C-alpha cells in the first residue's frame, strides 16, 4: 500500500479512534518497523486506524469487515465506483437541508449500490451526533441533527477514500471469521462495541444484533488464539473490571479519550479506556 497523506475518514462514528491514534500507532511502529504483511480490522467502523496506516503506507494488504452491512456497502461502493456515489450525493444535496428533507431521505429505500451509499453518507453527516442506530427491524432511526452547515459533500475526501480502498478486501462477516487466516507478520486491530461501564450505558446498536457479554468472551478467546499463533493483535475497550478480567493474561495500557455519547450529560468528557496488547516484548523479538 502506497502512503496517502490526503486520506481521512469519511464517516463520523461513535467511539471513533482518532483520539487514540498516538498509542495505537506507537504499538504498530514498535512491532512493525517496516511493513505489515496484511492488516485485519474486524470492526471497521469509521476506519480511523485503517486510514492512519494508509497515510503511512504501513501495510501491503488489508481486510476490513463489519457486521454492519450499510457500513460495508459504503466502503464497497466508494472502492468500486466513487464517481457514481458522488453523483448520487450531489442529487441529494440539491434540496435545501431541513428536518423535512432529512426524514424524506431517511425514509427512502434506494436499491442501487451508489444511491444506497450516498443515502448513508448523507444521513451520517446530517443525523444527530453522527450516530448509527437501528431499531429491532434493522431500520435506521437516528433523529435529525439540526446542524447549520454540515459538510455533506466533499468529493476530494471521497475520492481519496476510494483510492485508499483499492485492493482492500471488504466483507460483512463475524470478527472471528475475518481474522481466521491471520498469521505471523500480520496485524489485527479489534475495536468492538465496548463493554458497558454500567447497566444503563450500553451502546451496541450498530446493527440489529446486540454485542453481548458472551460475544466479548468469544472475542477474548479469539485474541488469545491469535497471540498463541504469534499474530500481533491490539484491542481497545472500556476500562471496566469485566474487561480487565477477560484480558488479564495480556498487557493492558490505560488511555483517555473524550466521549460525547452518554445519556447523562454530566458523564460526557474524558473517560478511561484500555488498550489490550499481545505481549509486546515477544512480538518485538519476532520482528527483528
C-alpha positions as CSV (number, residue, x, y, z in Angstrom):
1,X,0.0,0.0,0.0
2,X,1.5,3.3,-1.1
3,X,1.4,6.1,1.5
4,X,-1.5,8.6,1.0
5,X,-1.3,11.6,3.3
6,X,-4.5,13.0,1.9
7,X,-6.8,10.3,3.2
8,X,-9.1,10.8,6.2
9,X,-12.3,9.0,7.5
10,X,-15.4,9.9,5.5
11,X,-17.9,8.7,8.2
12,X,-18.5,10.0,11.7
13,X,-18.7,7.0,14.0
14,X,-19.4,6.6,17.7
15,X,-16.3,5.5,19.6
16,X,-14.0,6.6,16.7
17,X,-10.3,6.1,17.4
18,X,-8.8,9.4,16.2
19,X,-8.1,10.4,19.8
20,X,-6.2,7.1,20.4
21,X,-4.1,7.0,17.3
22,X,-0.9,8.0,19.0
23,X,-0.6,5.0,21.3
24,X,-2.1,2.7,18.7
25,X,0.4,3.8,16.0
26,X,3.3,3.7,18.6
27,X,2.5,0.0,19.1
28,X,2.4,-0.7,15.4
29,X,5.7,1.1,14.8
30,X,7.4,-0.9,17.6
31,X,6.2,-4.3,16.2
32,X,6.5,-3.4,12.5
33,X,9.5,-1.2,11.8
34,X,8.9,-1.7,8.1
35,X,5.5,-3.0,6.8
36,X,2.6,-5.2,8.0
37,X,2.1,-8.1,5.6
38,X,-1.7,-8.0,6.0
39,X,-3.8,-5.7,8.2
40,X,-7.1,-7.0,9.6
41,X,-9.8,-4.9,11.1
42,X,-12.9,-6.9,12.1
43,X,-14.9,-4.0,13.4
44,X,-14.3,-1.4,10.7
45,X,-16.4,1.4,11.9
46,X,-15.2,4.8,10.8
47,X,-11.8,3.3,9.9
48,X,-9.6,5.9,11.7
49,X,-6.8,3.4,12.4
50,X,-7.0,2.0,8.8
51,X,-6.7,5.4,7.2
52,X,-3.9,6.4,9.5
53,X,-2.0,3.3,8.5
54,X,-2.8,4.0,4.8
55,X,-1.3,7.5,5.3
56,X,1.9,5.9,6.4
57,X,1.9,3.2,3.8
58,X,2.2,0.7,6.6
59,X,0.7,-2.4,5.2
60,X,0.9,-4.5,2.0
61,X,-2.7,-5.8,2.0
62,X,-5.8,-5.4,4.1
63,X,-9.1,-6.9,5.0
64,X,-11.9,-4.8,6.6
65,X,-15.1,-6.3,7.8
66,X,-18.1,-5.5,10.0
67,X,-21.5,-6.9,10.8
68,X,-23.0,-3.6,9.8
69,X,-24.0,-4.2,6.2
70,X,-24.8,-0.5,5.5
71,X,-21.2,0.5,6.5
72,X,-19.5,-2.1,4.3
73,X,-21.8,-1.1,1.4
74,X,-20.5,2.5,1.7
75,X,-16.9,1.4,1.5
76,X,-17.5,-1.1,-1.3
77,X,-19.4,1.4,-3.4
78,X,-16.7,4.0,-2.9
79,X,-14.0,1.5,-3.8
80,X,-15.8,0.2,-6.9
81,X,-17.5,3.4,-8.3
82,X,-16.8,6.6,-6.3
83,X,-17.8,8.9,-9.1
84,X,-21.3,7.4,-9.1
85,X,-21.6,7.8,-5.3
86,X,-20.6,11.4,-5.6
87,X,-23.2,11.9,-8.3
88,X,-26.0,10.4,-6.2
89,X,-24.9,12.5,-3.2
90,X,-25.0,15.7,-5.3
91,X,-28.6,14.9,-6.2
92,X,-29.5,14.5,-2.5
93,X,-27.8,17.9,-1.8
94,X,-29.9,19.7,-4.4
95,X,-32.7,20.1,-1.9
96,X,-32.0,22.5,0.9
97,X,-31.3,20.7,4.2
98,X,-34.2,20.8,6.6
99,X,-35.8,18.5,9.0
100,X,-38.3,17.6,6.3
101,X,-35.7,16.7,3.7
102,X,-33.7,14.7,6.3
103,X,-36.7,12.5,7.1
104,X,-37.5,12.0,3.4
105,X,-34.0,10.8,2.8
106,X,-34.2,8.6,5.9
107,X,-37.5,7.1,4.7
108,X,-36.1,6.4,1.2
109,X,-35.0,2.8,0.2
110,X,-32.7,3.1,-2.8
111,X,-31.7,-0.3,-4.4
112,X,-28.6,0.6,-6.4
113,X,-25.3,0.5,-4.6
114,X,-24.1,4.1,-5.3
115,X,-27.5,5.5,-4.2
116,X,-27.5,3.4,-1.0
117,X,-24.0,4.6,-0.2
118,X,-25.0,8.2,-0.8
119,X,-28.0,7.9,1.4
120,X,-25.8,6.5,4.2
121,X,-23.3,9.3,3.8
122,X,-26.0,12.0,3.8
123,X,-27.7,10.6,7.0
124,X,-24.3,10.2,8.7
125,X,-23.5,13.9,8.2
126,X,-26.9,15.3,9.0
127,X,-28.3,12.9,11.7
128,X,-27.9,13.6,15.4
129,X,-24.3,13.4,16.6
130,X,-23.2,11.3,13.7
131,X,-24.8,8.3,15.3
132,X,-25.6,5.0,13.6
133,X,-28.6,3.4,15.4
134,X,-31.2,0.9,14.2
135,X,-34.4,-0.5,15.6
136,X,-35.2,-4.2,16.1
137,X,-36.2,-4.4,12.5
138,X,-32.7,-3.1,11.4
139,X,-34.1,0.2,10.2
140,X,-32.0,3.4,10.7
141,X,-33.8,5.6,13.2
142,X,-31.5,8.4,14.2
143,X,-33.3,11.8,14.5
144,X,-32.4,14.9,12.6
145,X,-29.2,16.6,13.8
146,X,-30.0,20.3,13.3
147,X,-26.6,21.2,12.0
148,X,-26.2,24.7,10.5
149,X,-23.6,23.9,7.8
150,X,-22.7,20.2,7.8
151,X,-20.1,19.1,5.3
152,X,-22.2,16.6,3.4
153,X,-20.5,16.6,0.0
154,X,-16.7,16.5,-0.1
155,X,-15.6,15.0,-3.4
156,X,-11.9,15.2,-2.7
157,X,-12.2,13.3,0.5
158,X,-14.5,10.7,-1.1
159,X,-12.1,10.1,-4.0
160,X,-9.1,9.9,-1.6
161,X,-11.0,7.2,0.4
162,X,-11.7,5.4,-2.9
163,X,-8.0,5.4,-3.7
164,X,-7.2,4.1,-0.2
165,X,-9.6,1.2,-0.6
166,X,-8.3,-0.1,-3.9
167,X,-7.3,-3.7,-3.5
168,X,-8.7,-3.9,0.1
169,X,-10.9,-6.9,0.9
170,X,-14.3,-5.8,2.3
171,X,-16.8,-8.2,3.9
172,X,-19.9,-8.4,6.1
173,X,-18.8,-11.1,8.5
174,X,-18.2,-12.1,12.1
175,X,-15.0,-10.9,13.7
176,X,-13.6,-14.4,14.2
177,X,-14.1,-15.3,10.6
178,X,-12.4,-12.1,9.4
179,X,-9.1,-12.9,11.0
180,X,-9.2,-16.7,10.9
181,X,-6.3,-16.8,8.4
182,X,-4.1,-14.2,10.1
183,X,-0.6,-15.3,10.6
184,X,2.8,-14.1,11.9
185,X,3.7,-10.9,10.2
186,X,0.1,-9.7,10.1
187,X,-1.7,-7.3,12.4
188,X,-5.2,-7.5,13.8
189,X,-6.9,-4.5,15.4
190,X,-10.1,-5.1,17.3
191,X,-12.4,-2.1,18.2
192,X,-15.7,-3.9,19.3
193,X,-18.8,-2.3,20.8
194,X,-17.4,-1.6,24.3
195,X,-18.2,-3.5,27.4
196,X,-20.8,-1.2,29.2
197,X,-19.4,0.7,32.1
198,X,-22.8,0.5,33.9
199,X,-26.2,-1.3,33.4
200,X,-27.6,1.7,31.7
201,X,-24.7,2.8,29.5
202,X,-24.7,0.1,26.9
203,X,-24.4,1.4,23.3
204,X,-24.3,-1.5,20.9
205,X,-27.0,-0.7,18.3
206,X,-24.5,-0.6,15.4
207,X,-26.7,-3.3,13.8
208,X,-29.8,-5.2,14.8
209,X,-27.9,-7.8,16.8
210,X,-26.6,-6.7,20.1
211,X,-22.9,-7.4,21.1
212,X,-23.4,-9.2,24.4
213,X,-21.0,-10.3,27.2
214,X,-21.0,-13.8,25.5
215,X,-19.6,-12.1,22.4
216,X,-16.9,-10.3,24.4
217,X,-15.9,-13.6,26.0
218,X,-15.6,-15.2,22.5
219,X,-13.6,-12.2,21.4
220,X,-11.2,-12.7,24.3
221,X,-10.7,-16.3,23.2
222,X,-10.1,-15.2,19.6
223,X,-7.5,-12.7,20.8
224,X,-5.8,-15.4,22.8
225,X,-5.7,-17.8,19.9
226,X,-4.1,-15.1,17.7
227,X,-1.5,-14.4,20.3
228,X,-0.7,-18.1,20.6
229,X,-0.1,-18.2,16.8
230,X,2.3,-15.3,17.1
231,X,0.0,-12.8,15.4
232,X,0.3,-9.2,16.5
233,X,-3.0,-8.1,18.0
234,X,-4.4,-5.0,19.7
235,X,-7.8,-4.3,21.2
236,X,-9.5,-1.2,22.5
237,X,-12.3,-1.4,25.0
238,X,-13.8,0.3,28.1
239,X,-11.8,0.2,31.3
240,X,-14.1,-2.0,33.4
241,X,-13.5,-4.9,35.9
242,X,-15.1,-7.1,33.3
243,X,-12.7,-6.1,30.5
244,X,-9.7,-6.5,32.8
245,X,-10.9,-10.0,33.8
246,X,-11.4,-11.0,30.2
247,X,-7.9,-9.9,29.2
248,X,-6.0,-10.5,32.4
249,X,-3.4,-12.6,30.6
250,X,-2.3,-9.7,28.4
251,X,-0.6,-6.4,28.6
252,X,-3.0,-3.5,29.2
253,X,-2.4,0.2,28.8
254,X,-4.8,2.8,30.2
255,X,-5.6,5.7,27.8
256,X,-8.1,8.6,28.0
257,X,-10.5,9.7,25.3
258,X,-13.2,12.4,25.1
259,X,-16.6,10.8,24.5
260,X,-19.7,12.7,23.7
261,X,-22.3,9.9,23.9
262,X,-23.9,9.3,27.2
263,X,-27.5,9.6,28.4
264,X,-26.2,11.5,31.4
265,X,-24.6,14.8,30.2
266,X,-22.5,15.0,33.3
267,X,-20.7,11.8,32.4
268,X,-19.6,13.1,29.0
269,X,-16.0,14.1,28.6
270,X,-12.7,12.3,29.2
271,X,-13.1,8.7,30.1
272,X,-10.6,5.9,30.9
273,X,-10.2,3.2,28.2
274,X,-8.0,0.2,27.8
275,X,-5.7,-0.9,25.0
276,X,-5.1,-4.6,25.3
277,X,-1.8,-5.7,23.6
278,X,-0.4,-9.1,22.7
279,X,2.9,-9.5,24.6
280,X,4.9,-6.6,23.2
281,X,8.4,-7.9,24.1
282,X,7.9,-11.3,22.4
283,X,6.4,-9.7,19.3
284,X,9.2,-7.2,19.1
285,X,11.8,-10.0,19.1
286,X,9.9,-11.7,16.3
287,X,10.1,-8.5,14.2
288,X,13.9,-8.3,14.5
